[in-house]
């Protein structure tokens, strides 16, 4: 169950040290909720990738309080070495939690879309970049594809679902807890028709707790295949065949829904872009291995996509 769950205010220029390399970096705050890091390589008018994190209170590096893997950080640094600029930012949940103001019942999926649109609008006014790509990971894949409809030059989905979130959850339950699948389907149907689910099994309380239902309803209204079909820009859809959270079939659905898409399935890559040669235990442990690099093939595929379009 744990898997389910434009105003520039300040710029500070510094140099970040990591993995024995140096990176030209700017810390940029946009609007009320977005705080992030721009990695800017020494290249004339580079391409910029805006990176949108996945579900939960995920920060700009791809980490959460009890989970540090640096997936988005290492991806950004790898792209930097290919002369591709990136801007990655903390999800607004992280800021709200730090402020001690989190009220789960007031979180709306559209808030994440608003933040992404604000970031895109900010960088569209930045003449340092020749084109802007919006990249979304996991839950951020849907956020990114909706934001990208507002004038992005390209779109990338990493481990993004191809179905609405209720269908994804029901499919996961069919594999992990088949006895709860039908009750979950009925509860989601109630949420769609009545705006509330009340007759759910106690075993599903982590999904259907009343404070979370408004957020799920706001998320369920978006169908990824419909949204990606609206994009008339180059599209790259990537998934790993060792992803425990998002099946390859989800990526195949997404890619099939847009005629301009390129589908890439990376062998032995898991949900957080790490290479997994062993079993599911190794896969799960990698979520807290902050030094394990992301797969070079992912960096190469993104760089190739951006330079070929």
Buried (B, 14 or more C-beta within 10 A) or exposed (E): BEBBEBEEEEEEEEEBEEEEEEBBBBBBBBBEBBBBBBBBBEEEEBBBBBBBBBBBBBBBBBBBEEBBBBBBBBBBBBBBEBBBBBBBBBBBBBBBEEEEEBEEEEBBBBBBBBBBBBBBBBBBEBEEBEBBBBBBBBBBBBBBBBBBBEEBBBBBBBBBBBBBBBBBBBBBBBEEBEEBBEBBBBBBEBBBEEEEBEEBBEBBEEBBBEEBBBBBBBBBEBBBBEBBBEBEBBBBBBBBBBBBBBBBEBBBBBBBBBEBBBBBBBEBBBBBBBBBEEEEEBBEEBBEBBEBBBBEBBBEBBBBBBEEB
